[in-house]
Amino acid sequence: MNTKRIPFLDMLRGFAITGILLVNIGDITRLGDGLDTTARVAGNTEPAQQVLYYLVSCRFVPIFMFLFGISMGLITRSLRSRGERAWPQLMRRMVALFGFGMLHSLVYPGEVLREYAIFGLIVLPLVLCCSRRILLAIGLAGTLVTFMIGGGSAALPGMFCLGAACAAYDLPQRLETAGRGTRPGLWITFALSIPALIWQVSQPGDPRFTTAGGDAGMIMTVLYICALSLLWQTRARNVLTMLFTPLGRMAFSNYVSASLLAVLAGKALDFRMSTTVLPALGVAVTILVAQNLVSRWWLAHFTYGPLEWCWRVVTRWQPVALRRISQKQGDQPKRSAKREVKLVGSIA
């Protein structure tokens, strides 16, 4: 898979898992599980929780769904350009993901990797056999219908098809350069976000369980992507790269390890009687900062994150180089003849 990396996608992936952890941290640490209903409702009205409800929850998971579909599309294109069969490799990729998800569920029962694997297998024939125009139509229709009833896991097939179709239409490259349509997309979704948020206010509570919350989240997902694409063309790119790219390049490893760290923190600190989300958010931010630093160190020495490497080996079913080769080692004559094949891909 010799596809050149697309830096914007790495950053966007890191941005997505950041928001996902901020939302999931309460569930993973069992925040407020020991409180009665009255105390829980009171906790839902605190400012920090309201910020999560209206700016974070349901806004980041669709990004990850979309990126997963883009990944399927980019890998399919790369394999076919090399004259390789995409079907067996992508099938192994999904089966391996399901296995990882089963193990991850032992730590966090609410994990989504198993669902991604199952629905990935379901849409795989469409991704491989349909033209990009048909795939786009299926993706748009599936996404619109499912978000009309609130989104959730039912949106996965449509979002996967939509992402794969957008990859076929070179949308990742256009987002990298904020191509035509990005700025109008920003203003259109900004205008739509206002009535969507008003609708969400009319259905208070956790937006993950309301139709208004899911629909507002989807609109603001597009808003965030367009805004980030435009910021990517400015000096803000350096800040975005620093904050999110290391997390994004090891998104799989960071997603799984964050669950483990959050569970341990929840047991050690015991948030079951907490009436505020702030301590849990503090744990999430601490985890993200630590993962950013560890990811930087790891990627300075290795080509892929540990789980990304395992996943790639199973997908390719052949050895994949993990350790980076220094310039001096690369210049040594003849001694590199038996070097493992190094596969460079744009999708972890």
Secondary structure, DSSP 8 states (H G I E B T S, - for coil): ------HHHHHHHHHHHHHHHHHHHHHHTTTTTTS-HHHHHHHTTSHHHHHIIIIITTTSHHHHHHHHHHHHHHHHHHHHHTT--HHHHHHHHHHHHHHHHHHHHTT-TT--HHHHHHHHHHHHHHHHHS-HHHHHHHHHHHHHHHHHTT-GGGGHHHHHHHHHHHHHTTHHHHHHHT-TTHHHHHHHHHHHHHHHHHHHHHS-S-GGGSHHHHHHHHHHHHHHHHHHHHHTTSTHHHHHHHHHHHHHHTHHHHHHHHHHHHHHHHHHH--TT-S-SHHHHHHHHHHHHHHHHHHHHHHHHBSS-HHHHHHHHHHHTS----B---HHHHHSTTTTTT-------S--
